[in-house]
């Protein structure tokens, strides 16, 4: 086996067969990396967030008998959802340290 343990070297590479995995090192970008798409998607996401927050001020959507006093805050659920999302992202970043494998863990050892 070769001493090179990079993820791009798989079993098919060593046997001379063509790899079924796409090689992204050739420089072409996918649709999700297109700057126009990114700008448009983030803009649309921003508009959706603002509209969702503004919907919290519509009196017809307020619960007349909230279970918790915090539910009386007009944008409580938007703030709660954003806080929960941030918590999940931040915990996930640290959780990755515990569940990830070392580079080359899945390489075939002969």
Protein Blocks (a to p, Z undefined) as FASTA:
>chain_A
ZZblcfklcfklmnopacfbdcfknopacfklpmklmmmmmmmmmmmmmmmmmmmmmmkl
pcfbdfbfklmpmklmmmmmmmmmmmmmmmmmmmmmmmpccehklpccZZ
